[in-house]
Amino acid sequence: MSAADNFVMELQHPADVDVDCAAGRSERAKWLLNSPDPPPPLQELFTSIKDTVLPPPKSKKVLRPHNRCFFFLQGLFPILKWGRNYKATKFKNDFIAGLTLASLCIPQSIGYANLAKLDPQYGLYTSVVPPLIYALMGSSREIAIGPVAVISLLLSAMISKVIDPSIDPVNYTRFVFTVTFFTGTFQALFGFFRLGFLVDFLSHAAIVGFIGGAAIVIGLQQLKGLFGISHFTTKTDLVSVIGAVVKALHHHQWSPLNFVIGCSFLIFILITRFIGRRNKKLFWLPAIAPLTSVILSTTIVYLAKADKHGVKIVKHFKGGLNPISIHQLNFGSPYVGEAAKIGLICALIALTEAIAVGRSLASLKGYHLDGNKEMVAMGFMNVIGSFTSCYTATGSFSRSAVNFSAGCETVVSNIVMAITVLICLLLFTKLLYYTPLAILASIILSALPGLIDLNEAYNIWKVDKLDFIICIAAFFGVLFGSVEIGLLLAVFISFAKIILNSIKPSTEVLGRLPGTDIFCNMVQYPMASKISGILVVHINSGLLCFANANFIRERILNLVVDENGIEGGGLRVLVLDMTNVMNIDTSGIHAVEELQKKLISQGVELAVANPNWQVINKMKASKFIEKIGSGWIFQSVADAVNASVCLKMNVLNSC
Amino acid sequence: MSAADNFVMELQHPADVDVDCAAGRSERAKWLLNSPDPPPPLQELFTSIKDTVLPPPKSKKVLRPHNRCFFFLQGLFPILKWGRNYKATKFKNDFIAGLTLASLCIPQSIGYANLAKLDPQYGLYTSVVPPLIYALMGSSREIAIGPVAVISLLLSAMISKVIDPSIDPVNYTRFVFTVTFFTGTFQALFGFFRLGFLVDFLSHAAIVGFIGGAAIVIGLQQLKGLFGISHFTTKTDLVSVIGAVVKALHHHQWSPLNFVIGCSFLIFILITRFIGRRNKKLFWLPAIAPLTSVILSTTIVYLAKADKHGVKIVKHFKGGLNPISIHQLNFGSPYVGEAAKIGLICALIALTEAIAVGRSLASLKGYHLDGNKEMVAMGFMNVIGSFTSCYTATGSFSRSAVNFSAGCETVVSNIVMAITVLICLLLFTKLLYYTPLAILASIILSALPGLIDLNEAYNIWKVDKLDFIICIAAFFGVLFGSVEIGLLLAVFISFAKIILNSIKPSTEVLGRLPGTDIFCNMVQYPMASKISGILVVHINSGLLCFANANFIRERILNLVVDENGIEGGGLRVLVLDMTNVMNIDTSGIHAVEELQKKLISQGVELAVANPNWQVINKMKASKFIEKIGSGWIFQSVADAVNASVCLKMNVLNSC
């Protein structure tokens, strides 16, 4: 009679000492073995997709059609909801916040348009229509909509490769509108189909690294304006840009006057920011500093006729209302695929930035932001923007913070800002003819330090070294490669990390915690103790699959050899704790089968403890349970060890 | 005093009823919180690489240098070990097996050379040198070395894209040798650096699908020879090949005589195989049938001068010993990178096939095969093969099975086979001038059914539907795309499956199994029961990371809303069972932090049960433990639930 038979008999006719315990064990094992089939993976996938894509069932109240329609409209246009309770006191706060925002937004918009290699008026256009659309559809109260630095850089870096803006500015602008249209369409689709989780595919660490790298790249691009360099590189990486700057300085192709103007106003803006930080009541000082700088420097240049002495000025500046640009969208060109690709990337990055800033401000004020609704709002504002000469807009980090500090109450501050910018477009653009480019460079430069989050990078380093590698890879990828390389690297490493984590072939030897039935890693819990003759091995991997199954099998066999070597062949049962193995594939099942065969040939029995639902189901389907005998499957490690101890004692008794 | 403070006090000054139990709980929680730091991930990675790459420490006996050297040589050349005990009785068996093998090998080698678009003698060369080298270095006793169908197809399909063999056959042949050299080098390197696990990266399901697809593609290629078609497509996909055949048949560019000869001998071979299956003693009948067919058909064609009537014959056939080809290797060409790439793919596929067949036969005879040593042997045989006009050789499925049935004892049967092939090369090649190409096609066709494993595909379907999708993708990828597309698809889906499995955002509500402290999925175990006021949620994902953290947080919050909705706000504690979460990243920790904040705002406490070693470590590093209070971390779900019950009772008492 083999040891296994003995054991099965013992389970059926337990010795008097452990009647209750053995009966409980076998009943639990029966529960495990007879558990209903888990939902098949395809159905599970569909359910998961359905749960993801369909809105969660909200209140179970039955609504009349009329009400339902109204609720739907309210969902799409939140302004219908909060607009009814809007009061004059709120408007006062929003008005002040909106004016503060506009004074920061006008110079930044011109600068970002310059960064996106567009004429300056397009920056202002983008600060008019998208904020108005967002005010109707968005639900964040603090976010400030408009052009932002990272998206401007992304657009110019990626579109310049397709159409050179210095050669064909008209088609470049048309291409930018087409990309903006795709960006908006993708964003709206993501929202409609509730694909908000797509934004999560850029991990937190990757975003910190990417935005930090992008900030430095944007800063480097500003050296052109700051030094007044005429011939600059179209590449964005550190080496090319520094090379171009050194070359220009060496050949005296720059104008020191630009540098003096740019630097003095940069210092002015930084000092106001310092004062604003020290004294919270003076928050408006750093907010209006850029506009003040623009007005001052423009006046100085105009009066001194400095443009005749080498100071580069804006020059082209078309005023007036946003012109219609729907006829400029170009879907027939061979570039439409490229436009869709760039649109997709911009959509994801823009949403990431907007939702990050929106969520963090919403949680400060204690309300919840629905990511999917925000996406629909952002999508519509960009689609309509692309019809009205705007390029891609999103929520800006720096301006949203200013909006928040300025005490905005609702999204009305965005409306005030948009109207102010519109008035500026209608009346004052001629005055901006003499604005020096260096001042735009220094305004952009002054906004960058907020994008480089060293503190968060340090936190990431402390918590997760691999996450830090992702962060650093994104950072250096953007800095030394290009924007796309940085993004691709970050996404690639993020997913490689998931694969590495899931298949990392790792096993742990478990011991019993004193006074309990809990079995734990003996290295993590030094107080845990082994049971002689029984080796409990825990598979510390979420999957037992083709990529790690053979390795884990060999590792366990080596453990058995080590164990038998020390104790002189005393090992009788190997308990395989499968708690953490959430799924197994055919290679994994083959490996466990082979493991069992080899163990039997060495006189060791294999007991399987706590296989998961999917695992037990596949073991049944592959007849593995019949091969090892259902008596060797246990509901928990404790059950398996207790049964093995009984078995060992029985064998000893019979000896 | 908040509920949490109450609870912590309760832990420190437990009520009389649960003095022991509460003390045990808090001690276990302390063990968990004070567990030493896990090895840092980079060190863990290095240990894992070291364990992988370095050989496992064998016996601890101290060896004298002389013995050590001998053991090393024995390890490299196993023939030194078993050769000393080799006896004449064994040789008799090996001799018969070797002759049987040769009679099958000669026609197959010529056919496979034809498939690889090489002159027929190269197939025979490949059956001479590699088997001899393997006999010195390999440790499998049954494997039959030589050219195989899948590798021949791979070579011709991939190299034809670089150099067209019908235009430049000389450079094509040189390129094949260069690829073979790279294949051997990669194989030897994999073996030396113990990278055997690389072979595992093609999952079992992918291999079944890939080889099945490749078999059909090979069969389709044989239609050229079978119909005697002159102009054939160079593509390998089903659509192109069927198109070419239909076109040829339609335009009468084929010769029916070829078809008659090919089909009649194909039927002859299949009948002998059927007889061999029925009567195991006649195993030699199917083995010699191909050679018999070749001799018969060649004689018929020669006597009937059928080559004048449209029957295509071999013609070019250079006899003699393997010529040296080391000077033909071409590392200077622009194609060297391409050669290395194809070499790498061939190395992996060849090793997969050889190790699969070697291992399964070894386990039948009950000995263990060291994958890494086999790789070194295969590597050397291919490198030396590339110096002596051989193309890539590996272990053949069909011939190894014949070798096994013929009763081979050692690898000497390979030596006998090689010498027989060599004699044939020296003496009989002139006789093969008139061999019809159709006969080669029918020999290859007859070997294909063994490669299509419908039974295994059905098993995969039963056990794992997603694995079956991988299998089918590889199959159809090869069939309708190309060999590379099939392989890439299979590898891509395999890894996508790992990602999907690891990040699939899934949560389960747990209940207590009656009479135990075990908590289980309430859907899987219908007998499990809930504890009122406490919701136990299990995160059923190996990773809590950027890709699923937000989703899981929302899912849990929805569960809380559902629970509170039903019980009218009775929920007091949410126990988060993190048993299966093996790792967490910064996004995951943020998500748990946010979850806790939102729960607190709804009056629900968060208890974390059984965080893994890496998880508790990262929670410490990110100060999460300080935020939720160390009293809310438990070593097991049961501890967390029991503590929560105590807390609830305390609160009720104080009311």
Interface residues (C-beta under 8 A of the other chain):
Chain A: G24 R28 W31 S35 P36 P38 P40 P41 L42 E44 S48 T52 P56 F197 D200 F201 L202 S203 H204 A205 A206 S363 G366 N459 I460 K462 V463 D464 K465 L466 D467 S494 F495 K497 I498 I499 N501 S502 I503 K504 P505 S506 L513 G515 T516 D517 I518 N521 V523 Q524 Y525 P526 M527 N540 S541 G542 L543 C545 F546 A547 N548 A549 N550 F551 N558 T579 N580 M582 N583 I584 D585 T586 S587 I589 H590 E594 K597 W613 K618 A621 S622 Q635 S636
Chain B: G24 R28 W31 S35 P36 P38 P40 P41 L42 E44 S48 T52 P56 F197 D200 F201 L202 S203 H204 A205 A206 S363 N459 I460 K462 V463 D464 K465 L466 D467 S494 F495 K497 I498 I499 N501 S502 I503 K504 P505 S506 L513 G515 T516 D517 I518 N521 V523 Q524 Y525 P526 M527 N540 S541 G542 L543 C545 F546 A547 N548 A549 N550 F551 N558 T579 N580 M582 N583 I584 D585 T586 S587 I589 H590 E594 K597 S601 W613 K618 A621 S622 Q635 S636
